[in-house]
Amino acid sequence: MRALEDDILRVCISENEINEMVNRISKEIIKDYGNKNPLFIGILKGCIPFMTDLLKKTTIPSTLDYMKVSSYSGKESTGKITIKGDFPDVKDRDVIIVEDILDTGRTLFEIKKLMIEKGAKSVSLCVLLDKPEGRKVDINADYVGGIVPNEFVVGYGLDYNEKYRNLPYIGVLKEEVYKN
């Protein structure tokens, strides 16, 4: 059986660099939300490693919830989001949406808009990675770990067909893996 690492062209963000990003973002959130009791809402499944590490470092009163949202088929965004399950109660809450990557921006744009419509006091976006070259809508994150090139990246929650999420780093997937 082929190892996951065999499908990686190169590591673009190491495990140590990810830890530094998480530490920096958590300090920014503590400074901004220290007296607000924010509601962290993770976008499943990709957010899990990032959100877990972020919450361990963000030592302020807060609550947590998740949303399962899909907008991708393989490596392409479909341009349409589907929310699976219940929508979290965000009324009068300071919400921090946690996502693995901000790429086209369509998903986070729609989720943020919905949360505002549902009465959130404020909505901030927190992403491990930003891929500005992939943007299709006008949206920016409030908290960003790092910028990645317009290449297909996997690892640390990011996947291709549900694989590679468990890599401890962010790597560029070899084109031959997804171009069949």
C-alpha positions as CSV (number, residue, x, y, z in Angstrom):
1,M,0.0,0.0,0.0
2,R,1.3,3.4,-1.0
3,A,2.0,5.8,1.9
4,L,0.2,9.2,2.0
5,E,3.6,11.0,2.0
6,D,4.3,9.5,-1.5
7,D,1.5,11.7,-2.9
8,I,3.0,14.9,-1.6
9,L,5.0,17.0,-4.0
10,R,6.5,19.2,-1.3
11,V,5.8,20.4,2.2
12,C,4.8,24.1,2.1
13,I,4.1,24.6,5.9
14,S,5.8,22.4,8.5
15,E,4.3,21.2,11.7
16,N,6.4,23.7,13.7
17,E,5.2,26.6,11.4
18,I,1.6,25.5,12.0
19,N,2.1,25.5,15.8
20,E,3.6,29.1,15.5
21,M,0.5,30.2,13.5
22,V,-1.9,28.7,16.1
23,N,0.0,30.4,18.9
24,R,-0.1,33.8,17.2
25,I,-3.8,33.6,16.3
26,S,-4.8,32.5,19.8
27,K,-3.0,35.5,21.3
28,E,-4.8,37.8,18.9
29,I,-8.2,36.2,19.8
30,I,-7.5,36.5,23.5
31,K,-6.6,40.2,23.1
32,D,-9.8,40.9,21.0
33,Y,-12.3,38.7,22.9
34,G,-10.9,38.4,26.4
35,N,-14.1,39.8,27.9
36,K,-16.7,38.7,25.4
37,N,-17.3,34.9,25.8
38,P,-17.2,34.2,22.0
39,L,-18.9,31.2,20.3
40,F,-16.4,29.3,18.2
41,I,-18.1,27.5,15.3
42,G,-16.0,25.1,13.4
43,I,-16.8,24.2,9.8
44,L,-16.5,20.4,9.6
45,K,-14.5,18.3,8.8
46,G,-11.4,20.3,7.8
47,C,-11.4,22.5,10.9
48,I,-10.9,19.8,13.5
49,P,-7.1,19.7,13.9
50,F,-6.8,23.5,13.7
51,M,-9.8,24.2,16.0
52,T,-8.6,21.6,18.6
53,D,-5.2,23.2,18.8
54,L,-6.6,26.7,18.7
55,L,-9.0,26.1,21.6
56,K,-6.3,24.6,23.7
57,K,-4.3,27.8,23.4
58,T,-7.2,30.3,23.6
59,T,-7.8,30.3,27.3
60,I,-10.7,32.6,27.6
61,P,-14.4,31.8,28.5
62,S,-16.0,30.6,25.3
63,T,-18.4,28.0,23.9
64,L,-18.1,25.8,20.9
65,D,-20.3,24.4,18.2
66,Y,-19.8,22.9,14.7
67,M,-21.5,23.1,11.3
68,K,-21.3,20.6,8.6
69,V,-21.2,22.4,5.3
70,S,-20.3,21.1,1.9
71,S,-19.4,23.0,-1.3
72,Y,-16.7,20.9,-2.9
73,S,-16.8,17.9,-5.3
74,G,-13.3,16.5,-5.5
75,K,-11.0,19.4,-5.8
76,E,-13.5,21.9,-7.2
77,S,-15.9,24.2,-5.5
78,T,-19.4,23.7,-6.8
79,G,-20.3,27.3,-6.0
80,K,-23.3,26.2,-3.9
81,I,-23.2,25.5,-0.2
82,T,-25.3,22.9,1.6
83,I,-25.7,23.0,5.4
84,K,-26.3,19.6,6.9
85,G,-27.9,19.4,10.3
86,D,-29.0,22.1,12.7
87,F,-27.9,25.7,12.4
88,P,-26.3,26.9,15.7
89,D,-28.0,29.4,17.9
90,V,-26.0,32.6,17.2
91,K,-28.5,35.2,18.4
92,D,-26.8,38.0,20.3
93,R,-23.5,36.1,20.3
94,D,-20.0,37.2,19.2
95,V,-19.2,34.4,16.7
96,I,-15.8,33.2,15.5
97,I,-16.1,30.9,12.5
98,V,-13.1,28.6,12.3
99,E,-12.2,27.1,9.0
100,D,-9.1,25.3,7.6
101,I,-8.7,27.4,4.4
102,L,-10.2,30.5,2.8
103,D,-10.1,29.8,-0.9
104,T,-13.0,30.9,-3.2
105,G,-14.6,32.5,-0.2
106,R,-18.1,31.4,-1.3
107,T,-18.8,29.1,1.7
108,L,-17.6,31.5,4.4
109,F,-19.3,34.5,2.7
110,E,-22.7,32.6,2.8
111,I,-22.2,31.3,6.3
112,K,-21.2,34.8,7.6
113,K,-24.2,36.3,5.9
114,L,-26.6,33.7,7.4
115,M,-25.2,34.3,10.9
116,I,-25.8,38.0,10.7
117,E,-29.3,37.3,9.4
118,K,-29.9,35.0,12.4
119,G,-28.9,37.8,14.8
120,A,-25.3,37.3,15.7
121,K,-23.9,40.3,17.5
122,S,-20.6,40.0,15.5
123,V,-19.0,37.5,13.2
124,S,-15.3,37.1,12.7
125,L,-13.5,34.6,10.4
126,C,-10.5,32.6,11.6
127,V,-8.7,30.5,9.1
128,L,-5.4,28.6,9.2
129,L,-4.7,29.3,5.6
130,D,-5.7,31.9,3.0
131,K,-5.4,31.4,-0.7
132,P,-6.2,34.8,-2.1
133,E,-5.5,33.8,-5.7
134,G,-8.5,31.4,-5.5
135,R,-11.0,34.1,-4.3
136,K,-14.3,34.4,-6.2
137,V,-16.1,36.7,-3.8
138,D,-15.1,39.8,-1.8
139,I,-14.3,38.4,1.6
140,N,-11.3,38.4,4.0
141,A,-10.6,36.7,7.2
142,D,-10.0,38.5,10.5
143,Y,-7.5,36.0,11.7
144,V,-5.1,34.2,9.3
145,G,-2.4,31.7,10.0
146,G,-0.6,32.0,6.6
147,I,-0.9,32.5,2.9
148,V,-0.6,29.5,0.5
149,P,0.0,29.5,-3.2
150,N,-2.8,28.7,-5.7
151,E,-1.9,25.0,-5.6
152,F,-3.9,22.0,-4.2
153,V,-2.8,21.7,-0.6
154,V,-3.7,18.9,1.9
155,G,-2.8,17.9,5.5
156,Y,-3.7,19.1,9.0
157,G,-7.4,18.8,8.2
158,L,-7.3,19.6,4.5
159,D,-8.3,16.7,2.3
160,Y,-8.7,15.3,-1.2
161,N,-11.5,12.8,-1.3
162,E,-11.3,12.4,2.5
163,K,-7.6,11.5,2.5
164,Y,-4.6,13.3,3.8
165,R,-6.4,15.1,6.7
166,N,-4.1,13.3,9.2
167,L,-0.8,14.6,7.9
168,P,0.8,16.9,10.5
169,Y,1.9,19.4,7.9
170,I,0.5,21.2,4.9
171,G,1.7,19.8,1.6
172,V,1.1,20.3,-2.1
173,L,-0.6,17.3,-3.6
174,K,1.0,15.8,-6.7
175,E,-1.1,16.6,-9.7
176,E,-1.2,13.0,-10.9
177,V,-3.2,12.1,-7.8
178,Y,-6.2,14.2,-8.7
179,K,-5.9,14.5,-12.5
180,N,-7.0,11.1,-13.7
